[in-house]
Amino acid sequence: MERGFIDRFEGELAVIEFEGGQFREVRRDELPAGASAGDAVIVQNDGRLSLDPEATAARKREVQRLMDELFE
């Protein structure tokens, strides 16, 4: 099982970033419904993708904290 974040969409492809700066492209239709850039994803051992709402929320809080620090 791997964890990553949806970095961006390029047409019908989603670019997922994994630890260490590794990227992988997957077809957009392989993502769960409602997936968007910035969402955390889990790649199951069988290749299925699922969203990780807790990791997504934690990352958004961290990004907001960093922005608040930067723009104080």
N, C-alpha and C positions, 0 to 999 in steps of 0.2 A: 504494500500500500504506500502510495506517495501522496504528498500534499503540496499544493501550489496555489497560485493566484492567477486569475484571468487578467492578463496584462492589457490586451486590446483585441479588437476584431479587425480582420482584414478581409473584407468581402464575406465569403462563406466560411472562413476559417477563424478560429479563436486561437490566440497565442497565450499559452500558459507558461508562467515563470515558476521554476522550482528553485530550491535552495542551491546556492553556488552559482547563480546566474544562468542556469540551464533553461532553455526554452524548448517548447514542443508545440507544434501546430496540430489542432484537432478540428474536425468538421464541426461547424456550429450546431448542426442537428444532433451531435453526440452529447451536447450539454443538456443538463436538466432544464425544463421550461423555466423561463424567467431569469436565467443566468445573465449577469452583466459584468462589465469591466470592473475589476476590483474585488469580485467575489472570490472567496476561498473555495477551492475544490479538492476533493479527495479522489484519487485514481485507485479504484479497487484492483485487487490482483487479477481479476478477469477483464480489466480494461474499462469497466463501467465507471462513469463519472457521477459524483454526487456533490451537492453543495454543503459547505460547512458554515452555517450561519453564525456560530459562536466565534470562529476564527475571523470571519468577515467583520463582525462587530468590533472585535478586539483590535483589528488592524485599523479600522476607521477611527476608533478612539485614539490610537497612537498617532495617526496622521494628524488628527485635529489638535492633539496636545503639542506636537511639533510645530504646527502652523501657529498656534497661539503663542508659543515661545518665540518664534521668529518675528511675529508682528506685534509684540508687546510695545 
